[in-house]
Amino acid sequence: MSRKHPIISITGSSGAGTTSVKKTFEQIFFRERVNAVYIEGDAFHRYDRTEMRTQMAKEAERGNKHFSHFSPETNLFEELERAFRDYGETGTATTRHYVHDAEESALHGAPPGTFTEWERLPENSDLLFYEGLHGAVVTDKVNVARYADLKIGVVPVINLEWIQKLHRDRSARGYSTEAVTDTILRRMPDYIHYICPQFTDTDINFQRVPTVDTSNPFIARWIPTPDESMVVIRFKNPRGIDFPYLLSMLPHSFMSRANSIVCPGAKLDLAMQLILTPLIMQLIERKRNLK
């Protein structure tokens, strides 16, 4: 970890809502005048869209039915760890962008489904913000988690996650329910081995839990709304957290354990603002006091 060049890492499972969480952080950065630079997790995938399909077909022919975007074989974990380490030491690092669609293609000048060239992050930033699948990943070869100063996990309970993926892939990508189900099954071993363990190392987890029946996610007709959900917020180290203040500011919230608070799903953004703003400012003040 670095006092001079702090790193905030947001780790979420696929479709967990980390993009909306990123917007909350951007609001905090704007309001508090924090100059952040960004690393996107999918920039460190090993293969572009076409290459991934080719590799997946090759692995299927070999009998490997669990080849996914979650594993070390399909990601540049060493390069991601180096980016975190370099930023902590120097205040800059090397990254790139994965181009998702036509809109991003026009912005970056690269075809959808490909990567831009590697480039250095701007210097003189206040902090680095990572959002992706592997911001706290630890394997026998890398330890990305040790370089982040504040690690946030964002994950729904698994049935809700599957509902979100089913609806997104069917509506936005035109996949059938059977195709999405096959994807979920293919990813499951890597999800268990490389995604779930990260949420043990995160400092704070935000987990959305539906309060409506999601017993069979494969036939759910719609995604549970925030008003039909609760959010479980777990603090790895609750020391210094003002729980009475949070309970007073988040109506209908309660403590379920000594390190956990539960609030209505519609209050997730407010909860993040209340909890994360002082933590971000602590990192910035610590950085500025070194000057």
C-alpha positions, 0 to 999 in steps of 0.5 A, spaced: 500 500 500 502 507 498 501 513 502 503 517 497 499 514 491 493 511 494 489 505 490 481 504 491 479 497 488 472 495 486 471 488 485 465 485 483 462 479 479 460 479 472 453 483 472 454 485 479 453 493 478 460 495 479 459 500 473 453 504 477 458 503 483 463 507 479 458 512 478 457 513 485 465 514 486 465 519 480 460 523 484 464 523 490 471 525 486 467 531 483 464 533 489 471 533 493 475 535 488 479 529 487 483 527 481 482 520 480 485 516 474 482 509 472 484 502 470 478 498 467 478 490 469 477 488 462 483 491 459 487 486 462 483 480 459 488 476 455 484 475 449 480 480 445 473 478 443 474 474 437 481 471 440 476 469 446 471 465 441 477 461 438 480 459 444 474 457 447 472 453 441 479 450 442 478 448 449 472 445 448 475 440 443 480 438 448 474 437 453 475 443 457 468 445 458 470 451 464 474 456 460 472 463 462 474 470 463 475 469 470 481 465 470 489 466 470 489 463 463 484 468 460 487 474 464 494 478 465 494 478 472 502 479 472 501 485 468 495 488 473 499 486 479 505 490 476 500 496 474 498 497 481 505 496 484 507 501 479 502 506 481 503 505 488 511 507 487 511 512 482 504 515 481 503 512 474 502 505 470 501 502 464 494 500 462 489 500 455 482 500 454 477 494 451 472 497 446 465 494 448 461 497 442 460 502 437 460 508 441 466 506 445 469 505 438 468 512 436 471 514 442 478 510 442 478 509 434 479 501 435 473 496 432 469 493 438 471 487 441 478 489 441 484 493 445 487 500 444 494 500 445 498 500 452 499 507 454 501 511 461 496 513 465 496 521 466 501 523 472 500 528 478 493 524 480 490 524 487 489 516 487 488 510 482 481 507 481 480 500 479 473 497 477 473 490 474 473 482 476 480 481 479 481 487 484 483 483 490 485 477 486 490 472 489 494 466 486 500 462 487 503 467 482 500 474 484 497 478 489 494 484 487 490 485 493 496 487 497 497 493 493 490 496 494 489 501 500 481 501 500 478 494 497 470 494 496 466 488 494 460 489 490 456 482 489 449 480 489 446 473 492 448 468 486 440 467 484 440 475 483 446 475 479 444 469 475 437 473 474 441 479 472 445 476 467 440 472 464 436 478 463 442 482 460 444 477 455 437 475 452 435 483 451 442 486 450 446 480 446 440 476 443 442 470 447 437 464 449 436 462 456 439 455 454 446 459 452 446 463 458 445 457 462 451 454 459 455 460 460 453 460 467 455 452 468 462 453 464 464 459 469 462 456 475 469 453 477 473 459 476 467 463 479 468 459 485 476 459 485 478 466 483 472 471 484 469 468 491 475 468 495 476 476 493 470 478 498 474 475 504 480 480 502 475 486 501 475 491 506 467 493 505 462 488 501 456 491 499 451 485 497 444 486 494 439 481 497 432 480 494 426 480 498 422 477 493 422 470 490 428 468 486 427 460 487 428 459 480 432 464 477 431 461 470 424 463 469 424 470 473 420 475 468 424 481 471 430 483 475 428 485 483 428 492 483 432 496 489 425 497 493 424 489 493 431 488 495 436 489 502 443 491 502 448 487 507 454 492 508 460 488 511 466 491 514 472 487 515 474 491 520 469 495 524 473 499 528 472 506 527 465 505 523 460 510 526 454 505 526 449 509 530 450 515 525 449 510 519 443 507 522 440 514 524 442 516 516 439 510 513 432 509 515 429 502 516 436 500 517 439 495 522 445 491 524 445 484 523 452 482 526 457 487 530 460 488 523 454 488 518 449 493 517 443 492 513 439 497 509 433 498 504 436 497 497 434 504 494 439 507 499 445 503 496 447 510 493 446 514 500 450 508 504 456 508 499 456 516 500 456 516 507 461 510 508 466 511 503 466 519 502 470 519 509 474 513 507 476 517 501 478 523 504 482 519 509 487 517 503 487 524 500 489 527 507 494 522 508 497 523 501 497 531 502 500 530 509 506 527 506 508 533 502 
